[in-house]
Amino acid sequence: MSIFQNLITSIKGGTLGNRYFRTKDLDNLPQDINKAVESVMSKSGEVSSLVYAENLFNLIEALNDEQLIDFFNTLLEKYDIDPNSLSKASIEYSKNKTQKNLEIITRSSEPQWVELFRRLNTVSEGTLKLVKLRERIRSLEKDNPDLTFFDAALLNLFKHWFNPSFLVLKRIDWSTPASILEKIIAYEAVHEINSWSDLRARLEPEDRRCFAFFHPLIPNEPLIFVEVALTDNTPKTIGEVIRIDRNITPHADINTAVFYSISSCQDGLSGISFGNFLIKEVAHKLKRNNEALEKFVTISPVPNLSKWLKEKSMDEDIDGDRLLKQAIIYLSDSDREDEFPNDPVARFHLGNGATLERVNLDADLSLKGIHQSKGIMVNYLYNLDSLERNHELFFKTKIVQQSDSIKSLRKKLQIQ
């Protein structure tokens, strides 16, 4: 039984009920969703707000997609910004800049349904339920553009509630509860985990690590996780990293940490970047635990290379140096309006302050690897001493930091 359910039981059966509620109030919670909204918005007491908010959330979760769209349309009609009140508040504030008038204009400029989200967040597992609700909104907003108001509002709230300083870094290993391990299997988005034996090979050996960010209010749901191989070299292929029957690197030989898979777990948190904080925190944690670590690198996919080559009419029978040349151009140049690199993975790592270290042919010969990048994978180097400098330089100049070997290869392949 949840804490909230215990609270309800106490309210109904004990002194809490006599103090805060009449029993008939609890037995007659509104089942009409619009009346339930009115109840939540009108209650000011903490206990009564929890009870009515829990009731409303149950009603929302029971809605089918069409009913959910109608529900949000009603919120827009009844609980949107009042332009007249906002205009009046703006005029008053321009005449008399007081704290009271600032509070009034701030309150007037926000739709009332944003406060509804805040109240829903107070219920048992309310934060997770709102994340899942945004996931539903995102799946429906393409055909229902008014839903973007709610998508954006929830994203703004989540950016505050999921501030990186609130997150908890935990190691995932073979002793982690099975309920979380099952989610690691389900959420792995880069290199599919095909079995429990496959997962065990990524977690149990002494030269493998996995870390995840959790939020204190969602302790059983990983937000994002990274898988790490501790090796004695920078890998050129993904097979040498994830193969189950590989040789384990002796502890004394380990000098390199390889980030080979980063997976976001909650689509409802899309738009919030956890990955840059995760990689940097894990790198520093690994370094503290093993001073012998000299290099922090990735072995990263190039998810849209094949699509880009096709758009350039160069996807047929391209291999060897020709493929390598086009891959480097794709990774370091830009066809985008914002002039940042074409590749999303490159933008992520370079934005973190990493360096384009090496481009590897025939690095991922899986069906997925061949389809998305013709087998190419990339090593990005995370030099802990220059991350911040590279990060600032990248966003200021949009220039891709490249290793000496990449620069030499550019000359060899006659890339301008």
N, C-alpha and C positions, 0 to 999 in steps of 0.2 A: 504494500500500500504506500502511495506517495505521501510526502509531507502535506501536500495540499489536501489529499483525501482524508488524512488524519485530522486536518484542521476542520474540514467540513463536518466530519463525524463529531468532533468536539463541539462545533457550533450547534449542530442539530440536537445533540443529546446532553449537553452540559451547561455550565455557567456562562460559557461564551455566547451560547445561543440566547440565553436570557438577557445578557448584557447588551448584545449588539443587534439581535434579530428576533423577530417573532417567527416561530416555526413555520407558520403558513407562508411567510415570505420565501423561505427556502423550498417549500413544497410546491410553490407556484411560480417558479422562475419562468420568464417569458419564452415561449417557443416560437413566436413570430420573430424573425431575425431583425426586422426594423425596430420593433419594440425592445428587443434585446440590446440593440445599439443605444437607444434612448436611455435604457437603464444604466448602461456602463457610463455614458457621458454625464449622467445626472448624479451619480453616486460620488460622494466625497470621502466617506469613511473607508479606511484601509481594508477592513475585513469585508464589508459589503462590496467594495470595488473588486476584490479578488473573486468573490462568488459570482458576481454578474459577468465579469470578464471571462471566467472559465466557462460559464454557460454559453456566452456568445461565441467563444472559440470553437466549442463543440458543434455549434450550429454552422459555423463557417466551414469547418472541415467536412461536414456532411453534404455540402453543396456540390452539384455537378458543375461542369464548366460553364454551361449556359446560365445557371443560377448564380454562379460566382460573378460572372460579368454583369448581370443585372444588379447584384448587390453593390458592386463598386460604382456602377452608374448612379445608383441611389445615393451613395455617399457623396459623389460629386455634386449632385443636385441639392442635397440637404445640409451638407457640412463643409461646403467650400468657403473660400474667402468671401467676406461681405465687402464689395468695393466701396460702398458708402461709408462703412465703419473705418475702412483703411484710409480713405480720403480724409475723413474727419480727423483721424488720429495723426495723419501726416501734417495737416494744417496746424493742429494743436502743438505738435512737437516743433514745427518750424517757428512758432511764436514763442514757445516756452520750453526750452530744452532741460527738462527735469527727468530724474530717474523714473518717476511715476509715468510720465508721458512716453518715455522710452519703452517701458514695459508694455504699455498699451499698444504702441505701434508695432512692437515685436509680436505681440499676441495676435494683433489684427492681420498681420501679413502672413500668417501661417494658417493653412486649412485646418478646421477642427478635427478632420479625420486623422491628421498626424498625431494629435493627442490620443486618439483612439488606439493607434498602434502602440504608443507608449504604455497605455493601460493594459493592453493585451500582453505586453512583454512581462508583466508582473505575475502572470499565472504560472502554474507548474509547467516547466519545459517551454515557457512562452517564447524564449529567444529562438530555440530550435524550430518551434512551430511557425514563427514569423519567417525564418529562413526558408522553410519548406513552402510557405505561402508565396514568397517572392519567386520561388522556383516555378510555381504554377502560373503566376502572373507573367513571367518571362516566356513561358510556353504559349501563352494566349495573346500577347500584345501585338504580334505581327498583324493579326487580323482585327485587332481592337486597339487602335492607337491611343485611346483615352487611358488605357491601363498604364501607359508610360509615366503618368503622374505618380501612380502608386509605386511603380518600380523605382523611380528616381528618389521618392521620399524614403522608402525603405533602405535604399543604398546609402543615403545620407545618414540615416540613423545608425546603420551598421558600421559605417566608418568611425563613428564615435564609440559604439559598443564593442567593436573588435579592434580597438587601438592595439598596436603591437605590444605595448607595455603590459596589457592585460593577459597576453597569451602565455601558455605554459609549454615549454619544450620537454618532451618525454621521449625516451628511447623505446623503440618497439623491438622486442626480441621474442625468442621462441617461448618464453614464459609469460608473455602478455596474454590477457584473457582472450579466449577463442572468439568472443563476440567482436572484439576489435580486430583481431587477425582476419576474420571473415570480411570485414570492411576494407582492410588493406588489399585483399584479393580483388574485391569488387571495384574499388576505386582506382586501382593501378591503370593508368591511362597511356603509358609509354611502351612498356614491354610486358605484355600479358603474363600473368601468373597462372600457369595451367593446372597446377595441382598443389596439394599440401606439401608434397616433397619439393616442388619448385620453390614454394614460399620458405620452407625450412632451409633450403640451400642459400637463400638470401638473408636469413636472419640469424641462424645458429652458429656458423663458423666464426672463429675469432678474427678473421679478416673481413668481416662484413658488418655493416651498421645500418640501422634505419631509425630516423627521428621524425617526430610529428609534432605539429602545433595543436594544442587543445585550448578551448576557452573554458574558464571555471564554471560557467553556466551550462556548458554542453560537454561534460567530462567524458562521455562515452562516444563522442563523434569526432574523429580527426578532421581538422580543417584542411591540412595539406601535409604531405610527408615527402621525405627525400631518402633515397636508397644510396648507400655509399659502399664502394669497394676500397679496401686498404691494400695497396699493391706495391711492387718495387719498380713500376714503370708506368708511363702514360699509354693506355691501351689504344690500339689502332682499330679494333673491332669490338662490337658489343658481345659477340659470342664468347670471347675469352673472359668476359666479366660475368655473364649470367649462366654459362653452361654448368649444369649440375655436377658433372664428373670432372670439373677442373681441379687443378692442384691448389691447395691452400697455401697462401704466402706465409712463411714463418715470420713471427713477430719481429725478430731481429733484422729482417730484410725490408720491412715496410718503410717506405719513405714518401709515398704518394697517396693522397685521398682522391678518389674518383667519384664525382656525383654523376650517377648514370641514369637516374629516373626521378623526376619531380612530378607529383600528381596532386592536383587540387581535388578536394572531395565534395564540396558543397556548391552546386550550381547557383543556389540562392545567394551566395556570397560573391558571385561574379562581379568584377569591377573593383574588388579590394585586393591589393597585391600583398600576399604573405611571403611569396617565394624569395624575394630579395633579402628579407629579414631572416628567413629560415636558413638559407645557404650561409650567410655571413655568421650567424650565431653558431651553426653546426661546425663551420670551419674553425672558429675560435675555440669551441669546446674540444674538438679533436686535437687541436694544437696544444691546449693545456694538458690534455691527457697523454700526449705522445710528442715530446719535443723533437723526436727524430723525423717527424713529418716535414718534408721540404717543399712539396708541391701540392696544390689543390687545383684539380682540373675536372672538366666534364668529358663525357662522351655523349654528344647530343645529336638528336635527329635534325633533319632539315625538311620539315613537313610539307612545304609547298614548292620544293625545287622542281619536281616533275611537271607540276601545273604551270610554273613560270616558263620552263623550257618549251612546253607545248604552245604557250601564248607567243613565244618567240620563234615558233616553227623550227625548233632544234631538238625535238624529243626523239626523233627516229635515229636509231643506230649511232648514238653518240656515246663514246666511252673514252677511257684512257685520258690523255692530256687534254683533249677537247672538252671532255666532261669536267675535268678538274678546273680548267680555265673558266668555264661558264659558272661553275659552282662558286668560285672565288668572287667573280663579278657579282653574282646574285647576293652573296653574303655581305659584300663590302660596299656595293653601290646602291642606288635607290631609284625606283620609279614612282615613289610616293610623293604626294603633295607636300607632306611635312619634311621630306628629305631624309628621314631616318631609314635604316637598312630595310630591304624588302622582307627579310625573314623574321617571323615573330619570335622564334627562339633566340636568334641573334640579337634582336632588340632587347629582349629580357636580360640576357647575360651581359651584353655590352653596357646596358643601362645600369647594371649592378657594379660596373667598373672592371669587368673581365676583359681579357685580350683574346683576339682571334689567334689561336696558337697553331692549329694544324687542321688540314682538311684530308680526310681519309677515304680512299676509294675502296669499294667492296667491303665496307665496314658493317653493313646490315643487309644480309642476303635473304632475310625473311620476305614473305609476300608483301607485307606492309612496308618494309624498308625499300624494296624494289619499286613498289607502286608510288610511294611518296617522294623518294629522293634518288632513285636509281642506285641504291645501296650506299650512298655517301653519308658519313657522319662527321661531326666536327668536335675537336677539342678546344674548349675555352679555358684559359688559364686565369685563376684567381690568385693574384699576388696580393697578400694581405696588407702589404706596406703601401700599395699604390691604388687600392680600390677607390678610395674617396676622390683622389686626384683624377683618376680615369673617369669616374662617374660624372664629376663636374665638367670635365673636358668634353665628354661625349654629348651631354645635353646642351653645352654651349656651342660646340662647333659641328656636331653630328659626324665627326670623323671617327672611323673605326680604328681602334688601336690594334696593331698587327705585330706579330712576332717577326723576328729577323728571318726565320725560315719562310714565312709567308711572303715577306718582301722579296726574298731571293727568288721564290717561285714565280712571283708576279713578273720579275724581269725575264726569267727563263721562258715564260709563256707569253711574253710580250703583251702584258696587260698594262694599259695606261694608268 
